[in-house]
Amino acid sequence: MRLRVKLFATYGEIAGSKELMWTAKEGERLGDFLDALFQKYPRLAGHRDTMLLAVNHSFAPPDEVLHEGDEIALMPPVSGGAA
Amino acid sequence: MIEITRKRIDVGAVLDSVRRDDAGAVVLFLGTVRADPGVAALDYEVYVPMARKVLAELVDRARSKFGNLEMSIVHRLGRVSIGGDSVAIACAAAHRREAFEACAWAMDEVKRVVPIWKSEPARDARAPRRK
């Protein structure tokens, strides 16, 4: 299945792209996808503990089952606002 | 009103969007870009569709937590200069206590769960700037 992966803030710089397409096996979970992604981009792996994850615009746990066409977002801790 | 915008925030419009006859208090919070040493502006990156969704959920949660109130949140996207407003939160409620508390709670939540990142456009642009 094809997945759209979005990488925000510093993660996009680490991967060299803010968006990429990824092919995964049917029924794969978010955690499995991350393991595979970190193999390709080892410098992202060090951020795993603080990384926020979303599938189709909702925060998602690593055991979330992925589906064809899902949009996955890898996000550093957020820092909006000012002050 | 939930909005992510590249334009200057129209504070009057944000305030007007929450006014209602059964409210006895309207609180406005503005987050502004502070002139820290070496900082001339901040760049805001936003995951727009998710930010809109999370902000709408945040307003629903504010109502569950603080009761019947009206709330608007507008956040900037892109570059904001020193002194510029990066975020506006307006809250109207029957009484001032709920209005103040809901507004403060909402801003804390914006910083905690809404996918928005700021960075300095100068030489430190690679490092995300924490609050």
Backbone of each chain as ProteinMPNN parsed JSONL, in Angstrom:
{"seq_chain_A": "MRLRVKLFATYGEIAGSKELMWTAKEGERLGDFLDALFQKYPRLAGHRDTMLLAVNHSFAPPDEVLHEGDEIALMPPVSGGAA", "coords_chain_A": {"N_chain_A": [[0.849, -1.2, 0.0], [0.342, 2.327, -0.542], [1.689, 5.121, 1.126], [1.424, 8.464, 2.3], [3.887, 10.543, 3.519], [4.531, 13.01, 5.866], [6.865, 15.372, 6.986], [7.736, 17.401, 9.592], [9.094, 20.63, 10.551], [12.303, 20.37, 12.017], [12.555, 17.704, 11.273], [12.007, 17.424, 8.577], [14.232, 18.633, 7.506], [16.222, 16.887, 8.329], [15.554, 14.557, 6.913], [15.754, 15.526, 4.401], [13.631, 16.159, 2.872], [10.286, 17.39, 2.889], [8.113, 15.946, 2.417], [7.2, 12.663, 1.5], [6.625, 9.706, -0.521], [5.686, 6.438, 0.391], [6.049, 2.935, 0.368], [4.349, 0.271, 1.822], [3.72, -2.856, 3.53], [0.513, -4.44, 3.317], [-1.69, -4.041, 6.064], [0.229, -3.302, 7.852], [1.516, -1.822, 10.866], [1.674, 1.419, 12.502], [4.005, 1.58, 14.071], [5.62, -0.408, 12.869], [6.016, 0.699, 10.376], [7.5, 2.953, 11.157], [9.855, 1.752, 12.109], [10.917, 0.8, 9.711], [11.221, 3.19, 8.304], [13.129, 4.492, 9.876], [15.307, 2.927, 9.392], [16.01, 3.743, 6.881], [16.375, 6.464, 7.295], [18.413, 7.019, 9.541], [19.085, 9.118, 11.267], [16.742, 10.18, 12.143], [15.839, 8.41, 14.008], [16.813, 8.867, 16.59], [15.065, 10.687, 17.597], [12.806, 9.427, 18.319], [11.548, 9.042, 20.857], [10.42, 11.497, 21.548], [8.896, 12.19, 19.449], [5.933, 13.268, 17.834], [3.1, 11.636, 16.535], [0.881, 11.314, 13.8], [-2.002, 10.128, 12.098], [-3.781, 10.674, 9.247], [-4.463, 13.292, 10.154], [-5.03, 13.005, 12.866], [-3.802, 12.431, 16.162], [-1.928, 9.466, 16.73], [-1.389, 6.128, 18.042], [1.49, 3.847, 18.24], [0.523, 1.276, 17.63], [-1.457, 1.562, 15.795], [-3.247, 0.493, 12.954], [-2.338, 0.709, 9.58], [-3.579, 2.053, 6.441], [-4.198, 1.888, 2.879], [-3.245, 4.82, 1.207], [-3.129, 6.426, 3.444], [-2.266, 9.387, 5.321], [0.592, 10.13, 6.928], [2.02, 11.804, 9.651], [5.034, 13.046, 10.928], [6.133, 14.611, 13.719], [7.949, 17.101, 15.491], [8.026, 17.992, 19.044], [5.535, 20.437, 19.745], [5.464, 24.068, 19.331], [3.981, 26.448, 19.255], [2.535, 29.831, 19.157], [3.672, 32.653, 21.131], [5.515, 34.574, 23.458]], "CA_chain_A": [[0.0, 0.0, 0.0], [1.091, 3.582, -0.627], [1.443, 6.052, 2.233], [2.017, 9.8, 2.151], [4.557, 10.844, 4.786], [4.87, 14.431, 6.001], [7.889, 15.567, 8.025], [7.66, 18.818, 9.949], [10.199, 21.36, 11.219], [13.654, 19.816, 11.821], [12.533, 16.356, 10.682], [12.095, 17.595, 7.127], [15.635, 18.938, 7.173], [16.998, 15.657, 8.539], [15.256, 13.604, 5.831], [16.042, 16.168, 3.117], [12.365, 16.388, 2.154], [9.193, 17.576, 3.838], [7.034, 15.007, 2.088], [7.632, 11.563, 0.647], [5.688, 8.601, -0.684], [6.286, 5.254, 1.007], [5.29, 1.712, 0.115], [4.391, -0.618, 2.987], [2.884, -4.064, 3.373], [-0.871, -4.333, 3.775], [-1.883, -4.437, 7.456], [1.342, -2.848, 8.683], [1.152, -0.845, 11.904], [2.477, 2.648, 12.489], [5.317, 1.27, 14.649], [6.39, -1.158, 11.858], [6.399, 1.697, 9.364], [8.573, 3.785, 11.717], [11.09, 0.95, 12.123], [11.443, 0.773, 8.336], [11.633, 4.556, 7.949], [14.357, 4.815, 10.611], [16.407, 2.227, 8.709], [16.417, 4.571, 5.753], [16.808, 7.767, 7.829], [18.808, 6.705, 10.931], [19.181, 10.304, 12.132], [15.419, 10.438, 12.732], [15.563, 7.427, 15.062], [17.13, 9.449, 17.885], [13.953, 11.549, 18.029], [11.608, 8.597, 18.455], [10.86, 9.18, 22.15], [9.685, 12.761, 21.678], [8.186, 12.418, 18.191], [4.473, 13.176, 17.815], [2.687, 10.903, 15.335], [-0.527, 11.459, 13.434], [-2.479, 9.47, 10.88], [-4.948, 11.394, 8.724], [-4.727, 14.505, 10.944], [-5.317, 12.73, 14.275], [-2.707, 11.771, 16.862], [-2.121, 8.015, 16.637], [-0.406, 5.327, 18.78], [2.281, 2.979, 17.351], [-0.159, 0.044, 17.197], [-2.505, 1.901, 14.816], [-3.101, -0.21, 11.678], [-2.333, 1.667, 8.463], [-4.377, 1.684, 5.266], [-3.834, 2.503, 1.6], [-3.523, 6.249, 1.054], [-3.054, 7.185, 4.706], [-1.276, 10.461, 5.449], [1.267, 9.993, 8.226], [2.823, 12.991, 9.97], [6.049, 12.933, 11.979], [6.193, 15.991, 14.191], [8.642, 17.397, 16.743], [7.151, 18.65, 20.024], [5.04, 21.685, 19.157], [5.963, 25.277, 20.007], [3.258, 27.588, 18.682], [2.34, 31.018, 19.974], [4.855, 33.484, 21.387], [5.568, 34.731, 24.911]], "C_chain_A": [[0.886, 1.252, 0.0], [0.686, 4.509, 0.518], [2.077, 7.395, 1.895], [2.604, 10.188, 3.511], [4.933, 12.321, 4.815], [5.813, 14.594, 7.199], [7.969, 17.054, 8.344], [8.902, 19.317, 10.681], [11.531, 20.655, 10.97], [13.636, 18.448, 11.147], [12.636, 16.431, 9.155], [13.524, 17.871, 6.685], [16.502, 17.691, 7.318], [16.801, 14.696, 7.362], [15.556, 14.197, 4.456], [14.797, 16.413, 2.298], [11.251, 16.514, 3.183], [8.043, 16.609, 3.563], [7.598, 13.898, 1.226], [6.544, 10.501, 0.553], [6.409, 7.341, -0.225], [5.416, 4.051, 0.678], [5.463, 0.766, 1.302], [3.494, -1.827, 2.716], [1.491, -3.821, 3.947], [-0.952, -4.771, 5.25], [-0.763, -3.993, 8.396], [0.847, -1.82, 9.716], [2.105, 0.336, 11.855], [3.894, 2.389, 13.013], [6.212, 0.525, 13.663], [6.91, -0.194, 10.796], [7.573, 2.54, 9.873], [9.9, 3.038, 11.731], [11.738, 0.973, 10.74], [11.963, 2.16, 7.933], [12.974, 4.918, 8.617], [15.56, 4.071, 10.032], [16.939, 3.087, 7.574], [16.958, 5.929, 6.213], [17.218, 7.598, 9.296], [18.847, 7.925, 11.843], [17.824, 10.68, 12.728], [15.181, 9.562, 13.968], [15.813, 7.994, 16.459], [16.008, 10.318, 18.448], [12.71, 10.746, 18.409], [10.822, 8.867, 19.749], [10.035, 10.456, 22.265], [8.812, 13.05, 20.451], [6.668, 12.304, 18.373], [4.075, 12.542, 16.489], [1.21, 11.13, 15.069], [-0.798, 10.652, 12.173], [-3.764, 10.183, 10.471], [-5.421, 12.502, 9.676], [-5.172, 14.25, 12.382], [-4.102, 12.064, 14.903], [-2.983, 10.262, 16.902], [-1.031, 7.288, 17.417], [0.342, 4.388, 17.817], [1.553, 1.717, 16.889], [-1.311, 0.312, 16.225], [-2.223, 1.179, 13.485], [-3.249, 0.796, 10.534], [-3.119, 1.129, 7.268], [-3.869, 2.43, 4.035], [-4.203, 4.0, 1.587], [-3.448, 7.065, 2.333], [-1.987, 8.279, 4.629], [-0.696, 10.393, 6.864], [2.109, 11.24, 8.455], [3.765, 12.673, 11.114], [6.354, 14.352, 12.439], [7.037, 16.119, 15.46], [7.647, 17.967, 17.763], [6.768, 20.038, 19.526], [5.489, 22.894, 19.968], [5.29, 26.527, 19.485], [3.186, 28.777, 19.631], [3.588, 31.865, 20.067], [5.019, 33.466, 22.896], [6.037, 33.491, 25.644]], "O_chain_A": [[2.02, 1.231, 0.477], [-0.494, 4.658, 0.833], [3.141, 7.45, 1.278], [1.908, 10.165, 4.526], [5.579, 12.822, 3.894], [5.588, 14.033, 8.271], [8.24, 17.87, 7.462], [9.636, 18.564, 11.32], [11.86, 20.368, 9.819], [14.618, 18.071, 10.508], [13.282, 15.591, 8.529], [13.969, 17.409, 5.634], [17.412, 17.468, 6.52], [17.759, 14.096, 6.874], [15.608, 13.473, 3.461], [14.89, 16.833, 1.144], [11.262, 15.841, 4.214], [7.124, 16.471, 4.369], [8.388, 14.156, 0.318], [5.669, 10.402, 1.413], [7.613, 7.2, -0.435], [4.188, 4.139, 0.708], [6.584, 0.494, 1.732], [2.649, -1.825, 1.821], [1.319, -3.096, 4.927], [-0.341, -5.77, 5.63], [-0.803, -4.275, 9.593], [-0.095, -1.066, 9.474], [3.181, 0.274, 11.261], [4.866, 2.912, 12.468], [7.415, 0.777, 13.607], [8.066, -0.258, 10.377], [8.519, 2.812, 9.133], [10.944, 3.605, 11.407], [12.95, 1.144, 10.614], [13.013, 2.28, 7.301], [13.832, 5.56, 8.01], [16.696, 4.525, 10.163], [18.144, 3.155, 7.333], [17.877, 6.477, 5.605], [16.471, 7.983, 10.196], [18.667, 7.799, 13.054], [17.764, 11.419, 13.711], [14.416, 9.93, 14.86], [15.109, 7.644, 17.406], [16.004, 10.644, 19.635], [11.684, 11.318, 18.778], [9.592, 8.915, 19.739], [9.052, 10.49, 23.005], [8.078, 14.038, 20.424], [6.181, 11.358, 18.991], [4.639, 12.866, 15.444], [0.392, 11.138, 15.988], [0.061, 10.516, 11.302], [-4.71, 10.281, 11.252], [-6.611, 12.629, 9.962], [-5.641, 15.17, 13.053], [-3.445, 11.236, 14.271], [-4.123, 9.835, 17.083], [0.11, 7.745, 17.466], [-0.122, 4.159, 16.7], [1.919, 1.141, 15.865], [-2.055, -0.604, 15.873], [-1.113, 1.242, 12.958], [-4.163, 1.62, 10.526], [-3.298, -0.079, 7.109], [-3.203, 3.46, 4.141], [-5.328, 4.379, 1.915], [-3.679, 8.274, 2.31], [-0.957, 8.126, 3.972], [-1.404, 10.575, 7.855], [2.828, 11.683, 7.559], [3.364, 12.109, 12.132], [6.78, 15.192, 11.647], [6.867, 15.341, 16.399], [6.548, 18.378, 17.39], [7.597, 20.738, 18.945], [5.848, 22.771, 21.139], [5.942, 27.553, 19.291], [3.7, 28.739, 20.749], [4.458, 31.81, 19.198], [4.703, 32.47, 23.548], [6.124, 33.496, 26.872]]}, "seq_chain_B": "MIEITRKRIDVGAVLDSVRRDDAGAVVLFLGTVRADPGVAALDYEVYVPMARKVLAELVDRARSKFGNLEMSIVHRLGRVSIGGDSVAIACAAAHRREAFEACAWAMDEVKRVVPIWKSEPARDARAPRRK", "coords_chain_B": {"N_chain_B": [[-14.678, 31.184, 15.548], [-12.082, 29.799, 13.84], [-8.896, 29.968, 12.723], [-6.116, 29.871, 10.505], [-3.64, 31.903, 9.432], [-1.849, 33.866, 6.956], [-1.926, 36.521, 7.014], [-1.912, 39.713, 8.786], [-3.268, 39.597, 12.071], [-6.595, 40.42, 12.593], [-7.533, 41.929, 15.222], [-9.791, 43.158, 16.284], [-11.842, 41.967, 14.822], [-11.614, 39.363, 15.722], [-12.341, 39.645, 18.385], [-15.008, 40.594, 18.062], [-16.139, 38.321, 17.023], [-16.722, 36.649, 19.146], [-18.48, 37.92, 20.806], [-21.526, 37.985, 22.603], [-24.966, 38.156, 23.646], [-25.554, 36.928, 26.086], [-23.207, 36.934, 27.454], [-21.112, 38.119, 30.032], [-18.553, 38.782, 30.151], [-15.588, 39.303, 28.321], [-12.592, 37.994, 27.284], [-9.375, 38.644, 26.001], [-6.515, 37.209, 24.625], [-3.279, 37.91, 23.45], [-0.567, 36.587, 21.774], [2.666, 37.655, 21.282], [5.498, 38.483, 19.206], [8.532, 38.438, 20.73], [11.269, 40.636, 21.453], [13.886, 39.13, 21.686], [17.456, 38.766, 22.277], [19.157, 39.134, 19.212], [17.017, 38.31, 17.716], [14.911, 38.978, 15.028], [12.582, 38.348, 13.88], [10.051, 35.768, 13.737], [9.527, 32.571, 12.279], [6.667, 30.766, 11.449], [5.66, 27.481, 11.19], [3.072, 25.447, 10.087], [0.994, 22.626, 10.342], [-1.489, 22.632, 8.532], [-4.215, 21.434, 7.976], [-4.448, 19.626, 10.112], [-3.989, 21.277, 12.31], [-6.217, 22.981, 12.21], [-8.235, 21.134, 12.773], [-7.494, 20.182, 15.337], [-7.62, 22.552, 16.791], [-10.374, 23.12, 16.642], [-11.37, 20.956, 18.086], [-10.241, 21.598, 20.507], [-11.665, 23.875, 21.264], [-14.173, 22.711, 21.663], [-13.536, 21.077, 23.833], [-12.936, 23.023, 25.701], [-15.453, 24.057, 26.161], [-16.699, 21.858, 27.389], [-15.258, 21.777, 29.702], [-15.337, 24.321, 30.921], [-17.894, 25.247, 30.691], [-20.734, 26.907, 29.149], [-19.547, 28.737, 26.609], [-18.058, 31.109, 24.331], [-15.552, 30.861, 21.89], [-12.732, 31.969, 20.078], [-9.956, 31.275, 17.989], [-7.056, 32.384, 16.482], [-4.244, 31.862, 14.502], [-0.995, 32.748, 13.373], [0.737, 32.047, 10.296], [3.827, 31.505, 8.691], [6.146, 34.299, 8.366], [6.58, 36.441, 11.175], [7.089, 39.635, 12.416], [9.048, 41.321, 15.009], [7.096, 42.252, 17.787], [4.781, 41.754, 16.461], [1.543, 40.123, 16.291], [1.278, 36.757, 17.009], [-0.556, 34.924, 17.75], [-4.031, 34.914, 18.564], [-6.449, 34.697, 21.055], [-9.755, 34.711, 21.87], [-12.266, 34.866, 24.317], [-15.543, 34.507, 25.417], [-17.763, 34.58, 28.128], [-20.318, 33.897, 30.601], [-19.483, 34.894, 33.045], [-16.537, 36.529, 34.482], [-14.577, 34.87, 35.616], [-14.694, 32.249, 34.421], [-14.161, 33.036, 31.823], [-11.535, 34.125, 31.917], [-10.125, 31.856, 32.878], [-10.657, 29.887, 30.945], [-9.5, 31.018, 28.687], [-6.77, 31.158, 29.391], [-6.246, 28.443, 29.781], [-6.747, 27.483, 27.188], [-4.652, 28.67, 25.723], [-2.433, 27.393, 26.838], [-2.968, 24.815, 25.941], [-2.812, 25.172, 23.174], [-0.079, 25.487, 22.896], [0.688, 22.975, 23.638], [-0.555, 20.909, 22.118], [-1.215, 21.656, 19.464], [-0.254, 21.397, 16.095], [2.139, 23.316, 15.452], [5.081, 25.042, 14.714], [7.812, 27.081, 15.656], [10.538, 29.001, 14.343], [13.702, 30.684, 14.177], [14.358, 32.972, 11.635], [16.942, 33.803, 11.128], [20.459, 32.987, 11.464], [20.108, 30.861, 13.191], [18.077, 29.346, 12.266], [17.799, 26.623, 11.897], [17.417, 25.415, 14.295], [14.699, 24.468, 16.232], [12.704, 26.76, 18.011], [12.13, 26.855, 21.4], [9.463, 27.502, 23.743]], "CA_chain_B": [[-13.726, 31.452, 14.475], [-10.808, 29.076, 13.919], [-8.236, 30.422, 11.504], [-4.656, 29.891, 10.361], [-3.553, 32.94, 8.405], [-0.573, 34.527, 6.652], [-2.146, 37.973, 7.123], [-1.962, 40.293, 10.127], [-4.509, 39.209, 12.753], [-7.532, 41.525, 12.838], [-7.906, 41.672, 16.615], [-11.181, 43.598, 16.471], [-12.732, 40.949, 14.245], [-11.567, 38.192, 16.604], [-13.176, 39.997, 19.549], [-16.417, 40.645, 17.673], [-16.642, 36.979, 16.708], [-17.155, 35.916, 20.349], [-19.456, 38.698, 21.597], [-22.921, 37.54, 22.574], [-25.762, 38.882, 24.639], [-25.577, 36.291, 27.414], [-21.861, 36.957, 28.032], [-20.808, 39.318, 30.82], [-17.094, 38.963, 30.157], [-14.842, 38.914, 27.116], [-11.154, 38.045, 27.534], [-8.563, 38.504, 24.792], [-5.077, 36.986, 24.805], [-2.456, 38.027, 22.251], [0.828, 36.178, 21.869], [3.402, 38.545, 20.378], [6.903, 38.091, 19.01], [9.338, 39.188, 21.695], [12.587, 41.029, 20.939], [15.019, 38.495, 22.359], [18.71, 39.137, 21.592], [19.418, 38.522, 17.909], [15.792, 37.885, 17.025], [14.245, 40.05, 14.29], [11.27, 37.832, 13.476], [9.922, 34.311, 13.892], [8.792, 31.881, 11.213], [5.753, 29.756, 11.974], [5.293, 26.395, 10.286], [1.819, 24.888, 10.597], [0.349, 21.508, 9.631], [-2.752, 23.377, 8.542], [-5.47, 20.689, 8.178], [-4.5, 19.044, 11.459], [-4.1, 22.375, 13.275], [-7.633, 23.41, 12.229], [-9.021, 20.1, 13.439], [-7.147, 20.147, 16.76], [-8.146, 23.79, 17.396], [-11.832, 22.975, 16.801], [-11.559, 20.027, 19.212], [-9.843, 22.329, 21.712], [-12.798, 24.737, 21.644], [-15.193, 21.813, 22.216], [-13.099, 20.65, 25.165], [-13.06, 24.193, 26.587], [-16.871, 24.151, 26.557], [-16.987, 20.784, 28.353], [-14.519, 22.02, 30.944], [-15.641, 25.61, 31.577], [-19.295, 25.602, 30.517], [-21.203, 27.554, 27.927], [-18.756, 29.921, 26.254], [-17.722, 31.31, 22.913], [-14.095, 31.003, 21.812], [-12.106, 32.053, 18.759], [-8.491, 31.178, 18.009], [-6.439, 32.677, 15.184], [-2.783, 31.722, 14.609], [-0.255, 33.128, 12.156], [1.563, 31.124, 9.539], [4.846, 32.287, 7.994], [7.019, 35.182, 9.146], [5.976, 37.507, 11.987], [8.153, 40.505, 12.921], [9.018, 41.711, 16.425], [5.92, 43.02, 18.179], [3.594, 41.289, 15.737], [0.734, 39.115, 16.981], [1.378, 35.434, 16.388], [-1.779, 34.184, 18.076], [-5.076, 35.632, 19.308], [-7.517, 33.85, 21.59], [-10.807, 35.494, 22.524], [-13.217, 33.996, 24.993], [-16.659, 35.198, 26.064], [-18.518, 33.698, 29.02], [-21.27, 34.632, 31.431], [-18.753, 35.572, 34.125], [-15.135, 36.729, 34.135], [-13.685, 33.787, 36.046], [-14.633, 31.219, 33.372], [-13.553, 33.609, 30.624], [-10.08, 34.174, 32.144], [-9.563, 30.508, 33.023], [-10.747, 29.173, 29.66], [-8.541, 31.637, 27.769], [-5.425, 30.716, 29.8], [-6.165, 26.996, 29.5], [-6.675, 27.29, 25.734], [-3.316, 29.016, 25.232], [-1.537, 26.292, 27.233], [-3.25, 23.685, 25.056], [-2.259, 25.496, 21.849], [1.366, 25.211, 22.951], [0.921, 21.562, 23.943], [-1.072, 19.903, 21.169], [-1.527, 22.101, 18.104], [0.982, 21.225, 15.325], [2.709, 24.589, 15.007], [6.477, 25.148, 15.15], [8.419, 28.357, 15.302], [11.987, 28.999, 14.213], [14.244, 32.007, 13.872], [14.799, 32.99, 10.245], [18.362, 34.14, 11.023], [21.396, 31.864, 11.345], [19.695, 29.745, 14.043], [16.802, 28.858, 11.749], [17.7, 25.173, 11.917], [17.033, 24.931, 15.616], [13.373, 24.916, 16.618], [12.774, 27.605, 19.181], [11.154, 26.439, 22.408], [8.813, 28.62, 24.406]], "C_chain_B": [[-12.435, 30.682, 14.77], [-10.09, 29.414, 12.624], [-6.717, 30.292, 11.608], [-4.406, 30.846, 9.199], [-2.133, 33.471, 8.2], [-0.702, 36.043, 6.832], [-2.103, 38.414, 8.591], [-3.296, 39.935, 10.775], [-5.353, 40.452, 13.027], [-8.145, 41.305, 14.223], [-9.369, 42.066, 16.886], [-12.162, 42.558, 15.96], [-12.769, 39.697, 15.117], [-12.455, 38.444, 17.825], [-14.667, 39.965, 19.196], [-17.002, 39.252, 17.449], [-17.115, 36.22, 17.943], [-18.225, 36.661, 21.157], [-20.846, 38.076, 21.49], [-23.662, 38.112, 23.781], [-25.745, 38.247, 26.03], [-24.184, 36.23, 28.049], [-21.655, 38.255, 28.794], [-19.326, 39.605, 30.848], [-16.514, 38.511, 28.826], [-13.355, 39.083, 27.434], [-10.422, 37.834, 26.216], [-7.119, 38.248, 25.199], [-4.395, 37.162, 23.458], [-1.07, 37.507, 22.578], [1.59, 36.995, 20.85], [4.865, 38.128, 20.299], [7.801, 39.023, 19.818], [10.726, 39.473, 21.113], [13.69, 40.427, 21.796], [16.293, 38.859, 21.603], [18.885, 38.381, 20.276], [18.192, 38.117, 17.13], [15.137, 39.08, 16.336], [12.83, 39.647, 13.899], [11.224, 36.347, 13.81], [9.149, 33.771, 12.698], [7.927, 30.795, 11.841], [5.407, 28.753, 10.883], [4.07, 25.706, 10.892], [1.392, 23.702, 9.728], [-1.131, 21.889, 9.579], [-4.002, 22.506, 8.749], [-5.586, 20.096, 9.579], [-4.66, 20.141, 12.51], [-5.553, 22.854, 13.372], [-8.48, 22.429, 13.028], [-8.764, 20.109, 14.951], [-7.666, 21.403, 17.475], [-9.653, 23.69, 17.617], [-12.137, 22.035, 17.969], [-11.257, 20.724, 20.535], [-10.988, 23.23, 22.2], [-13.925, 23.883, 22.241], [-14.817, 21.386, 23.638], [-13.196, 21.796, 26.167], [-14.507, 24.321, 27.075], [-17.233, 23.076, 27.576], [-16.402, 21.122, 29.717], [-15.012, 23.26, 31.682], [-17.088, 26.052, 31.387], [-19.55, 26.354, 29.224], [-20.377, 28.809, 27.623], [-18.508, 29.955, 24.752], [-16.209, 31.518, 22.843], [-13.643, 31.056, 20.363], [-10.597, 31.983, 18.922], [-7.967, 31.417, 16.599], [-4.928, 32.612, 15.367], [-2.141, 32.091, 13.282], [0.53, 31.962, 11.591], [2.581, 31.984, 8.811], [5.571, 33.231, 8.931], [6.255, 36.277, 9.89], [7.122, 38.314, 12.603], [7.981, 40.778, 14.411], [7.775, 42.565, 16.705], [4.654, 42.58, 17.485], [2.842, 40.243, 16.542], [0.876, 37.779, 16.259], [0.129, 34.61, 16.652], [-2.739, 35.091, 18.829], [-6.107, 34.611, 19.773], [-8.515, 34.762, 22.291], [-11.81, 34.53, 23.124], [-14.29, 34.84, 25.677], [-17.427, 34.185, 26.909], [-19.438, 34.556, 29.881], [-20.539, 35.471, 32.48], [-17.252, 35.58, 33.862], [-14.246, 35.547, 34.503], [-13.547, 32.715, 34.968], [-13.917, 31.761, 32.143], [-12.028, 33.654, 30.757], [-9.491, 32.756, 32.133], [-9.563, 29.761, 31.689], [-9.707, 29.709, 28.678], [-7.119, 31.166, 28.103], [-5.232, 29.233, 29.489], [-5.986, 26.761, 28.002], [-5.278, 27.609, 25.206], [-2.312, 27.935, 25.605], [-1.73, 25.097, 26.298], [-2.708, 23.926, 23.647], [-0.778, 25.137, 21.822], [1.648, 23.727, 23.117], [0.549, 20.637, 22.787], [-1.311, 20.376, 19.743], [-0.242, 22.072, 17.266], [1.456, 22.508, 14.645], [4.127, 24.664, 15.569], [7.015, 26.507, 14.767], [9.928, 28.2, 15.2], [12.426, 30.416, 13.898], [14.765, 32.005, 12.449], [16.282, 33.3, 10.074], [19.216, 32.879, 11.013], [20.991, 30.664, 12.197], [18.415, 29.09, 13.545], [16.667, 27.337, 11.842], [17.234, 24.631, 13.265], [15.629, 25.397, 15.955], [13.448, 25.681, 17.934], [11.712, 27.163, 20.166], [10.627, 27.674, 23.122], [9.667, 29.172, 25.536]], "O_chain_B": [[-11.79, 30.884, 15.799], [-10.621, 29.172, 11.54], [-6.119, 30.564, 12.649], [-4.908, 30.622, 8.098], [-1.328, 33.52, 9.131], [0.298, 36.761, 6.806], [-2.239, 37.602, 9.505], [-4.336, 39.964, 10.117], [-4.875, 41.417, 13.622], [-9.137, 40.592, 14.375], [-10.081, 41.385, 17.625], [-13.188, 42.297, 16.588], [-13.807, 39.048, 15.245], [-13.219, 37.573, 18.243], [-15.479, 39.394, 19.923], [-18.194, 39.025, 17.653], [-17.842, 35.235, 17.808], [-18.808, 36.098, 22.084], [-21.281, 37.69, 20.405], [-23.063, 38.493, 24.787], [-25.902, 38.942, 27.035], [-23.993, 35.556, 29.061], [-21.965, 39.341, 28.303], [-18.883, 40.557, 31.49], [-16.898, 37.478, 28.279], [-12.91, 40.169, 27.805], [-10.785, 36.97, 25.417], [-6.561, 38.978, 26.018], [-4.859, 36.639, 22.445], [-0.459, 37.939, 23.556], [1.213, 37.034, 19.678], [5.396, 37.5, 21.214], [7.818, 40.236, 19.607], [11.283, 38.658, 20.378], [14.353, 41.14, 22.549], [16.235, 39.221, 20.427], [18.776, 37.156, 20.228], [18.303, 37.631, 16.004], [14.84, 40.083, 16.985], [11.986, 40.499, 13.621], [12.25, 35.745, 14.128], [8.243, 34.421, 12.176], [8.397, 30.006, 12.66], [4.931, 29.114, 9.807], [4.05, 25.417, 12.088], [1.432, 23.788, 8.501], [-1.917, 21.524, 10.454], [-4.796, 22.817, 9.636], [-6.668, 20.062, 10.164], [-5.383, 19.961, 13.49], [-6.061, 23.102, 14.466], [-9.319, 22.818, 13.84], [-9.702, 20.05, 15.745], [-8.099, 21.33, 18.625], [-10.159, 24.12, 18.654], [-13.056, 22.287, 18.748], [-11.916, 20.482, 21.546], [-11.241, 23.33, 23.4], [-14.559, 24.289, 23.215], [-15.665, 21.339, 24.529], [-13.501, 21.578, 27.34], [-14.759, 24.646, 28.236], [-17.981, 23.338, 28.518], [-16.979, 20.793, 30.753], [-15.1, 23.265, 32.91], [-17.474, 27.116, 31.869], [-18.7, 26.424, 28.336], [-20.504, 29.822, 28.311], [-18.717, 28.982, 24.028], [-15.647, 32.266, 23.643], [-14.111, 30.285, 19.525], [-10.029, 32.548, 19.857], [-8.373, 30.75, 15.647], [-4.386, 33.233, 16.282], [-2.669, 31.79, 12.212], [0.926, 31.035, 12.298], [2.248, 33.078, 8.355], [5.616, 33.005, 10.141], [5.398, 36.951, 9.318], [8.016, 37.75, 13.233], [6.932, 40.51, 14.997], [7.453, 43.481, 15.948], [3.56, 42.988, 17.875], [3.428, 39.555, 17.379], [0.629, 37.678, 15.058], [-0.209, 33.711, 15.881], [-2.322, 35.929, 19.628], [-6.574, 33.776, 18.999], [-8.151, 35.501, 23.206], [-12.16, 33.515, 22.523], [-13.981, 35.771, 26.422], [-17.706, 33.073, 26.461], [-19.343, 35.783, 29.885], [-20.924, 36.605, 32.765], [-16.745, 34.746, 33.112], [-13.279, 35.249, 33.801], [-12.434, 32.311, 34.63], [-13.158, 31.043, 31.493], [-11.309, 33.273, 29.834], [-8.491, 32.493, 31.466], [-8.591, 29.088, 31.345], [-9.105, 28.943, 27.926], [-6.354, 30.816, 27.205], [-4.181, 28.824, 28.995], [-5.168, 25.937, 27.593], [-4.769, 26.9, 24.338], [-1.442, 27.588, 24.806], [-0.76, 24.445, 25.911], [-2.207, 23.004, 23.003], [-0.285, 24.558, 20.854], [2.735, 23.264, 22.772], [1.27, 19.678, 22.509], [-1.591, 19.547, 18.877], [0.763, 22.656, 17.671], [1.216, 22.75, 13.462], [4.352, 24.387, 16.747], [6.716, 27.027, 13.692], [10.523, 27.368, 15.886], [11.645, 31.239, 13.422], [15.542, 31.122, 12.083], [16.832, 33.086, 8.994], [18.75, 31.817, 10.6], [21.473, 29.556, 11.96], [17.745, 28.371, 14.286], [15.552, 26.814, 11.863], [16.719, 23.517, 13.352], [15.374, 26.602, 15.967], [14.169, 25.291, 18.852], [10.531, 27.098, 19.824], [11.248, 28.737, 23.111], [9.265, 30.124, 26.205]]}, "name": "protein", "num_of_chains": 2, "seq": "MRLRVKLFATYGEIAGSKELMWTAKEGERLGDFLDALFQKYPRLAGHRDTMLLAVNHSFAPPDEVLHEGDEIALMPPVSGGAAMIEITRKRIDVGAVLDSVRRDDAGAVVLFLGTVRADPGVAALDYEVYVPMARKVLAELVDRARSKFGNLEMSIVHRLGRVSIGGDSVAIACAAAHRREAFEACAWAMDEVKRVVPIWKSEPARDARAPRRK"}
